[in-house]
Amino acid sequence: MGKKVLIVGGVAGGASVAARVRRLDESAEIIMFDRGPHVSFSNCSLPYHLSGIVEDSQKLVLMNPEIFKKRYNIEARVNQEVQKINRDKKTIMVKDLTTNQTYEETYDTLVLSPGAIPIRPTIEGIHNDNVFTVRNVEDIEKINTFVKQEGVSKITVIGGGFIGVEVAENLKLAGLEVSLVEFANQVMAPFDYDMAQILHKEMVDHGIELILDDGLAKIADGYVETNSGRKVEADAVVLAIGVRPETTLAEEAGLAIGETRAIKVDHNYVTSDKAIYAVGDAIEVYHRLLHKPTRLALAGPAQKQARAAADHMYGIATRNQGIIGSSSIHLFDLNAASTGLNARTAELAGMNYDSVYIMPGDKVGLMPNSNPMHFKLVYEYPTGRILGAQAIGKGNVDKRIDVIATMITMNGTLEDLKDLELTYSPMLGTAKDVVNHAALVALNQLEGRYKEVKVSDVRKLVENNAFIIDAREKGEYAQGHLRNAVNIPLSEFRERLNDIPTDQPVYIHCRSGQRSYNMVMALNNLGYENIYNISGSYLGINLYEYYNDIVTGREKIVTAYNFK
């Protein structure tokens, strides 16, 4: 008989450790414990049961204990709560939740993968029967059953992270009236504020009541009340405020806890006890860009950690490069993805950085289903080292962000990205891919070939009556424009140079930034100074302004929105 490996937690991290150990050691005795009724379920797919995209909740369960035993000779014990670790004796105390009996199990190696616990704030009504969290298959079944049996029509989601946004989307697709309350001034923290406005518009356009910059104060009968005193009707409430690492077992066993209050591990995922490993949402990981510990509750990194931990048990070396944080989400008609640092995080970290925001087509324009792709690239100044990116659009944003994630991992620069050779088909992309395009624009900016202002600066420019040129054609201008913009189309500007002042800054935009960029470069070459391209141009301005316009009722800076 080989070594005896016990694993606490049977989802992404725990199940992956078990499977890898079996591949490395056919003689090992492997026992996996989970206090719930399921192991190896698709945590990230849980919200899709609410809309019926995943019609049968049992399909969320990827593998049951019988299959684990038959295929892999792994014993998966469900409804078993590990209550204590006795490190001196190398045993764990387990409670069988079906019989209430406790028993002891010995180990040679113990792996902790307990995951994270949904946060429940201490407020009035938080434990009401109509308040739910989303952690496992049971949770999502409870929500679905309650909605159907109790005749729920209005539901409020608290929290605008991945789970909150996905739950809100799927409840809306199920035909419910959905409100989402988020304490921050935007949803989806991996995205910068300017990019998040695109997601805000998508949610509002699909009928979700979006309440930002306002937190949950109490849950009452038939409504929730926010910190601002606003009352939102709600037959049911889903809490998706966030999660905290499940560290109870580790703390009670005297294992070291890191500065982020997660389990501290070394580069091989060994805890402060050499016989105990830990992986997944409960551990502290190293951020390779910020150079400090952090937490990352994502399935992909958990599986990589699991493989590395199992390999280390058997003397197989693994390189730990830290994490950069890559993620993606589908939201109604849009796809969104991000990797690395956004501009806000880079600024908070005190880094010298800059960014570019472009929106080229995701494929050749004459092809069916060609759409703009909103792409923001963040890079270090003055080295040009790539720090992160965000992409939103109807096309393959994940492909582009995966390219950037690879470049970050390889310590790539803007020059590397500019020269990167990627595949091309008119039906799938463009000869100069979005990521190549972003690198070229960023290099022009880095090397001082042209100047730009961010889309977030445009309102102030309009309110201060800055000189703004709209480089679109007259028909486009007539369909909506900035209040004080002067229409000088790219096709006419050489004959209208006398209309362009030389004694003040000039700001130029078109629809997406391409025509205005050409005008900026031409004017620079003609000897003009203080010429700026407006990043994002008219489409980006509309998207940035729209949500705040409609919720605040403030005066618009455009004569009409135009999202085409």
N, C-alpha and C positions, 0 to 999 in steps of 0.2 A: 504494500500500500504506500502511495506517495504522500505528499504533504496534504494537510487538511486546511482548506481555505474557506472561511466563512465570510459572507458578504451581506451587509446590512443595506437594504434598498435594492429594488429590482427593476428600475426604469433604465434610462439610457446608460448612465455610468456603471451601475451594478451589474446589469445584464451583460454589458460589453466586457467587463472584467471576467465574468464567469466564462463567457464564450472563448475569450482569448486564452485563459488559463487552460481550458480543456484542449485547445489546439496545441498548446505547448507541452501538456503533460496528461497523457491518457490515464495515468495511474492516480492522479490527484482526486481527493474526495472534496467535492465542491457543494456547498449548501448556501442557498440564497434565501434571505428572510425579507418579507414585506408585510407591514401591518394592515395593508389593504387587501382586497380580494383579487387583485390582478398584479401581474408582473409584466414587464416588457410591453407597455402600452405607448401609443403615439401621443405623447403629451402635447406636442405642438399642433396636433390635429383636433384637439378637443372642441374648440369653438365651432367647428364645421358641422358638428352634430346638431347644433341649434337651428341651422337653416335647412337641414336635410341633405346637404352636400355629402355628408357621411350619414346615410339613412339609418343604418343599424349600428348602435353604439358598441356592440360586441366586435365590430370590425376594427375598432380602435385598439383592441387588445391584439398585439402582434403575435404573441406566443403564450400558451398556457402551461401550467406545471407538467402536464402529461407529455407535451411535446418536448419540453426541456429535458425530461427524463429519458424519453425514447430516443431522441436524436443525438443528445449530447451527454447523456448520463450526468446531468446536473439536477440536483434536488432543489426545487423551488418551493419553499413553504410560504403560503399566503395566510393572511389573518394571524400573523405571528409578530408580536411586538417585542423587539429587543429592548430590555429595560435597563440593563446594567452591563458594564464591562469590568471584569476583574483582571487587571493587567498582570498581577503577580502570579495568578494561577493560569493565565491565558485561557479564560473562559468567558462566556457571555451568559446572562440570565434572560430567558425568553418566556413570554407569556402567550399561551395559545388563546386567542380572543374568542374562539368558538367554544372552548371548554372552561376558560378561566383558570386553567392549570399552568403552573410555571415549571420550567425545567432548565437544566444547565447544559451547555454545549462547549466542548473544548475546541481550540484552534491552534494551528501553527502560525497561520497568517490571517489577519482580520482586515477587511476592507470596508470602510465607511462610505456609503453613498446615499445619505438620508435625504438629500435634496434641500428644498427650501419651503418655508411656510408662508402662506398668504398673510399679509399684514391686516390686522383688524384694529382700527383705532378705538380708543376708549371713549365712546360717545353714546348718547341716548339712542336706544333702539338697535344697537349693533348686533344683538343676538336674537332679533325677531325671526319668526319662522319664514318670512319672505325675503331674508337676506342671505345671499349665497357667495361662495368663493369658487374659484376654478383651479383645482390642483390635480384631479384625477378623474377617471371615468365615472366613478360614483357621483362626484360633484356635478358633472355636466348632465348626467341622467336626472339628478334631483331638480336642476333648473328646468330641463325640458319637461319633466313630468308636472312640475308646479305650474308652468306656463299653460300647459294644455288642460290640466284638471281644474285649475282655479279660474279659468277664463281671463287670464291676464291680457291686457291690451296695452298698458303703458309700463315701461320698464326703464330704470335709470342705471347706468353703468358708472361706477366711480373709478376714475383712473384712465389716463390716455396713453399708456404704454402699449406694448404688443398685444397682450392678452385683452386689455380693455377695448382697444380699437377693433380687434378681430371679433370679440364677443358682440360689440355694438353693431358691427357690419352684419353678422350672421343673424342676430335678432331682427334687424331691419329687413333682411332678405326673407325672414319668416313671416313678415307682415305686421310686426309690432311697431308701436310708437316708441321711439328710443331717444333718450337724452343721455349725454355723456358729460360728466363733470370732471374737470381737471384743475388741480391746484396751480399748476404752472401756466404760463401764458401761451403754451402751445402743446400739441400732442407730439408723441414720438421724439423723445429726447436725443436720439442719435442724429437727428436732422437739425440743421440750423433754422433759425426763425424764418428766414426768407423762403427756404424750401418747404417748411412745414405749412406755409400758407396755401400751397398747392393741395396738400392733404386736407386742410380745413375746408377749402372750397368743395373738394370731392365729397366730403361727408355731409356738408350742408346741402349740396345739390341733390343728394340722395335721401334727404329728409331727416337726417339726424340733427336733433337740437344739441348744439355744441356750446357748452358753458365753460369758458376758460378763465384762468386767473381767479379762481374761486374754489374753495374747498368744502368738504362735507362737514356740517355742524351737528346735525342730528337726523335720525330716521323716525318719522312719525307714521300714523295710520293714514295711508294713502298718499303720502308725499315725503320728500326729503327736503331739508332746509340747508342752505349753503351758508358759508361764513358771512356773506354779504346780506343775509336775511331773505334771499330769494327762495320761494317755495316751488318745487318741481314735482308735479304729479307722478306718482310711482306706485304701481301695484306690486312690484318686486324690485329688488335692488341687487346688483352684482358688484361685489367689491373686487377691484383689480388695481389697488393702490400700489402694489409692489409686493415683494417677498423679502424675507429675512432668512439667512442660512439656518438650517436645523442643526444646532450645535449642542443640544442638551446632553446627549450620550457622551460626546467628546469632552465637554466641560466637566461633567460629573466624574469622568475617568481621569481627570487631571491632565488631559492633553493640551498642548499649547494652542492658544487662540491668537490670531493675528490682529493687526491694528485696524482692520476692517470689520472685526468681530466675526470673522469666519475662521474655519479650522486652518491652522498654519501647517503647511507642508513644505518639504524641500523640493529640489528640482526633479526628483523622481517620484513625487507625491507620497513620500513617507512622512508620517506625522512625527511628533517628538518621541514616540515609541517606535522603535525600529521594526516591531512585528505588526504594526498597524499602518495601513495606507488609507488615504481619503481622496475621493474624486467627486467631480460634479458641482452642483450649485452650492454645496455647503463649504467649499474650500476657498481659500485666498489664492489668487494667481498673480503673476507678474505682468505688468503692462509694458511691452517692449518699447513703446513710444514715449510714455510718460515716465518710465523708469521708476515705478513704484508699485506697491501691491494694490490690487483692486479685486472686485468680484465680477463674475460674468456668468449669468444664468442662461446658457445656451446649450442645446443638445450636441452640436458638432464638437465644440471643445471638450465636452464631457466624455464623448466617445474616444477622442484622441488621448485624453488623460487616462482613461481606462486601459487602453492598449499599452501606454507607456508604463503604467503601474504594474500590469501583469508581466510585461517584458522584464522589468527590473527584478521581479521576484525570481526570475530564472537567469539572471546575469546578462541579459541583453541590453546593451547601452542604447539610450535614446537621447537625442538632442532636444532640450527644452528651450525654445526660442521665445517663450512668453506669448501673450495674446495681443491682438490688435482690435478685436471686436468687429466682426463682419456679420451683417444680418440683412434680411429681406422680408417684405410683407406684400400681400396682395390686398388691395382695398377697392372694392367695387370695380371700376373700369381701369384702375391704375395699378402699376407695380412700382414698388419703391425699395431701394436697397442702399446700404451705406457700409463703409469700412473705415477703420482708423480713426483719426481725430476730425471732428468738425471744427469750424472756425472758433466757435464759442469755447470749446474745450482747450484748444491751442492757446487762446488768449488767457484763459484762467490759469493755465500752466506757465504763463510768462514767456511763451515761445515767440520768436520772431517769425512771422508767417504772413502769407497773403493768399488770396484765393481768386478764382475766376468762375463765372457762372455763364454757361453757354446753353443754347437749345437748338442744336442742329437736328436734322431729320434722323430717325432711327434706321431708316433704309432709304433707298433712292426714291425721290419724291414722286416719280410717275408710277411707282408700283402701288398695288392695292394695300390699304391699311398702313400707309406711311404716316407717321405722326412725329411731332416734336419730342425730343428727349431732353428733359431738364437735367443738366449735369453741372455739379459744382466740384471743383478740384481745389484742395488745400495743400499748399506746399511751404516748405521752410525757406525763409529769406536769410541770407543771400545764396544758400547752397543749391536751392532748387530741389532738395530732397522731398519726395512725395510723402505727405502726412496723412491724407485721407481723401475720401470722395463720397458724394451722395448723388443718386440718380433717381428720377421719377419720370414715368411715362407709360405708354400702353405697350411698349415693346420689351425687348430683352435687357432690362436694366441690370439683372443679376449677372449677365455675362460681362458687362462693362465693369461692374464693381468687383467681380472676381479677378479681372485683369489688374485692377488697381491694388487689390489685396495681395496679389502675387508680387507686384512691383514693390510694395511696402516691405514684404517679407524678404525680398532680395536687395533691400536698401536702394531701390531705384530712384532716379532723378527725372526731372522733366526732359532732359536730353535722351535718356533711355526710353521714356514713354513716347517721345516724338518719333523715334526710329523703330519702334516695335512693329514687327510685321505680323499682321492679323489676317484672318480669312475675309474674303469678300464675295458676296453675291448680291445683285440688285434686290432680290427678294428678302435678303437677310440683313443687309447693312449697306454701308457706303465705302467707296474706295479709300477715303480718308475717314477712318472710324471716329466715333464720338470721342474716344479716349485720346487718339492722336490729335484731333482737333483741339481738345482742351489743353494738351501739352503745348501746342504751337501758340495758342493765345496766351498761356501763362508765361512762356518764354519771351514773347513780345513785351509783356508787362514787366517781367523780371529784368530784362535788358534795357528797359526805358524806351522802347520803340514807339510806344503809345501810352496814353493815360486813360483811366476809366474811373467812373464813379459807380457805386453799388446801387442796386435797385432800391435799397432802403433809404437812400439819400434823396430820392427824386421828389418826394412830397415837400421837403424843405426847399429844394430848388424852385419848385413851382410857387410856393408861398412867398419866396423872396424875389420872385419875378426874374429869375435867371434867364439868360438867352438860350433857348432850347430849339434845336432844329429837328423837325420830323422829316426824315429822309425817305419816307414812303411816297408812293404815287398819290395823286390828288384824290382818286376814288377811295383809297384806303383811309386817307386823312378824313374824308367826309363821313366815314362810318364811325368815327370816334377818335379823339386825340387829346393830348394834354391841353389844359385850358389856355396856356399862354404860348404854346409851341408854334413856331413859324414853319410852314410847309415849304421846304426846299428839297424836292426829290433828287435822289442821286443822279437821275438822268438829266437834271437841269442845272446842278449846282455850279458847273464851270462857267455857265453864262450868267450866273447870279452872284458872283463873288463880291460884288459891291454891297449885297444884302447881308453879308456876314461880317460882323464887327471884328476889329483887331484890338480894341481897347478894353476888352472884358473877356472873361472865360466863355467859351461856347461849348454847349453840351448837345450831343447828337444821338438820336435813336432812330431805329426803323421798327420792323416787327420783331425780329429775333436777334439782331446785332450784327448781321453780316454786311448789309448795305451801309449801315452807319460806320462800321469799322473801315470799309473802303473809303468812305468820305473823310474820316479822321486821318487816315494815312495820306490821302491825296493832299489835304489841307496842310498837314505837317510838311510834306515835300514842297509845297508852294510857299513855305516860310511862315505860316501861321503858328502862333504859340497859344498855349492854354486851350487846346482843343481836347475834349474828353468824350470818350464813347460811354454811353449809358449801358451798363451791364444788364442783360435781360431784355432791354428794349421794351416796346409797347406791350407785348404779350406778358413779359415778366412783371411789368408795372401793374397791369390789370390783375394778375394773379396775386401779387403782393398786397395790393390795396383792398381787394374785394371783400374778404371776410370782415376786416375791421370796419369797413364802410357800412356793411349791412347791419352789424350788431351795435355800432355806436351811433349811426345816423349822421356821422360827420360829413362835412362838405367834400364832395368828390373832387379829385384833381384831374379827372378825365371827363370829357363831354358825354361819352358813352363807353361802356365796356365792350371789348371785342376780344373773344378768346379763340378766334379762328386764325 
